[in-house]
Amino acid sequence: MRQLVVSHSILARAFYFRRQHEGDVSKTAIVPPGPMTVRKTNGEVRSLIRKKLESETGRDELKALAKQYYKTTHDAIRRHDKHHLILGDRYEANAHIAMPLVEAAKPYIDVLRFQDFRDPIQHLDYWFKETGIPVLLADAAGIQREENNFTRNDGEWYTKVLDGLIENPGCIGFHLCGAYQRNKARRRDLLDGFEKPDEENEPHPGRQ
């Protein structure tokens, strides 16, 4: 059974506010996830979603909940900015993504966003062809691990991915994961601590 392992917070909040509206919040363990509850909540929501996906009625219910979430956020944004670009949520492209959620989102977003550290070219090509909605690689990197827990961006991987995404007419961008300048917290970078470029791992000429 396919399970939704992304956007638990969307459905968790949807379930919570629906239960709150019905006056039986105290009867459910599902609460809006925050720093102290997100792990517990994710497990509970996964279990609930698996059960819902087993039946057509359950899938319809999930889609209705997700639709209300996306519609609410869309309408709130549009009240203040008629031309705001709505990117939607960031999905993990290597996880199973429940189609009822994507179908619910489509009328209310402008772009589908994905995190993908494995095969972004293939996955973004699939989702653009499947939905017709522009796609954004919102979080990805090729990582080279070296001594002392130091990592570098893999320039060859970066070049390959850029070339592939350029061939995708629906791709609007690529957000490289890591720091712009090396620091103690984010050891992967484009510049070292002295602002010197990592020229060895820069994309090939013409690919920036």
NORUR-V973828 format. One record per pair of residues at least 4 apart in sequence whose ideal C-beta (glycine too) atoms are under 8 Angstrom apart, sorted by the first residue. I is the first residue (numbers start at 1). GAP is how many residues later the second one is. Records with the same first field share a line. If there is no record, write none. Layout:
I=GAP  GAP
//
This chain:
1=49  52  53
2=51  94  96
3=43  46  47  50  93  95
4=4  7  42  45  49  91  92  93  94  97
5=41  87  90  91
6=83  84  85  86  89  91
7=4  82  84  94
8=4  25  33  34  37  38  41
9=4  23  24  29
10=4  56  59  79  91
11=4  34  38  51  54  55  58  90
12=4  18  19  20  21  29  30  33
13=4  19  20  56
14=4  51  52  54  55
15=4  13  15  30  33  50
16=4  9  12  14  15  16
17=4
18=4  47
19=5  6  8  9  11
20=5
24=4
25=6
29=11  15
30=11  14  15  18
31=6  10
32=5
33=4  5  8  9
34=4
37=4
38=4
39=4
40=4
41=4
42=4
43=4
44=4
45=4
46=4
47=4
48=4
49=4  13  49
50=4
51=7
52=6  7  9  10
53=5  6  9  45
54=4
55=4
56=4
57=4
58=4
59=4  39  41
60=4  40
61=4
62=4  36  38  39
63=4  37  38  40  41
64=4  40
65=4
66=4  34  35  38  39
67=4  37  41
68=4
69=4  35
70=4  18  34  35  37  38  39
71=4  36  37
72=4
73=4  13  35
74=4  12  34  35
75=4
76=4
77=4  7  9
78=4  6
80=4
85=25  26
86=22  23  24  25
87=22  23  24  26  49  51
88=17  20  21  22  23  24  25
89=16  24
90=23  24  25  48  49
91=4  6  21  22  23  24
92=5  22  23  24
93=4  21  22  23  25  26  27  30  31  34
94=22  23  24  25  29
97=4  5
98=4
99=4
100=4
101=4
102=4  10  29
105=4  7
106=25  27
109=24
110=23  24
111=22  23  24  25  61
112=15  16  19  21  22  23  24
113=22  23  25
114=6  9  10  13  21  22  23  24  25
115=23  24  25
116=4  7  8  21  23  24
117=22  23  24  26  60
119=4
120=4  17  20  41  44  45  54
121=4  39  40  43  44  47
122=4
123=4
124=4  11  13  41  44  46  47
125=4  39  43
126=4
127=4  6  8
128=4  5  6  7  40  41  42  43
129=41
132=38
133=37
134=36  37  38
135=33  35  36  37
136=35  36  37  38  39
137=24  28  34  36  37  38
138=37
139=36  38
140=21  34  35  36  37
141=12  13  17  35  36  37  47
142=11  12  14  15  16  19
143=8  9  10  11  45
144=7  8  9  10  57
145=5  6
146=4  5  6
149=38
150=37
151=36  37
152=36  46  49
153=4  5  23  25  35  36  37  45  48
154=4  47
155=4  43  45  46  47  48  49
156=4
157=4
158=4  18  43  45
159=4  44  45  48
160=4
161=4  13
162=4  12  41  45
163=4  44
164=4
165=6  9
166=5
176=14
177=11
178=8  10  11  12
179=4  6  7  8  9  10
180=9  10  11
181=8  9  10  11  12  14
182=4  5  6  7  9  10  11
183=4  6  10
189=9
190=7  8  12
191=4  5  6  7
192=4  6
197=5
198=4
202=6
203=4  5
//
